[in-house]
Each structure stands twice: as structure tokens, then as C-alpha cells.
Amino acid sequence: MGNNKLIKLHLGCGTIILDGYVNIDILPAQGVDVISDVRKLVGYGDASVDEVYLSHVLEHFSWKDTH
């Protein structure tokens, strides 16, 4: 049997750590699993993630970052 564990990313988590998610932020903090700029996130290919959650993150991106 294969690994059926869902891959769920919490992007820009800051200090809000969610159980069951890979918590990712640009700044190190307690509970952050991966320190990375989510605009250049590597290690996850197309269709390799089951869920992505982010809150209060998009407003930090410039127009150029999103287009």
C-alpha cells in the first residue's frame, strides 16, 4: 500500500502553526517547518500538494509578484 498522507501547506504562517500542515514562512519562528519565500517556493512540483492555506499573505505581494 502507498502513502495516503495528504500534503497540506500553510503558507506565510508566521506564528500561527497548524497541525497536519507543513508550516512555511520567510522568517524563522517556533513551529515553522520550512523557512522559504513562498513566491519562490521549491520542492513541490505541479499537482504534488493536496491543500494550500494562506491568510493575510497576498497583500504583501507586489503587483509584479502576482503577474
Secondary structure, 3 states (H helix, E strand, C coil): CCCCCCCEEEECCCCCCCCCCEEEECCCCCCCCEECCHHHCCCCCCCCCCEEEECCCHHHCCHHHHC
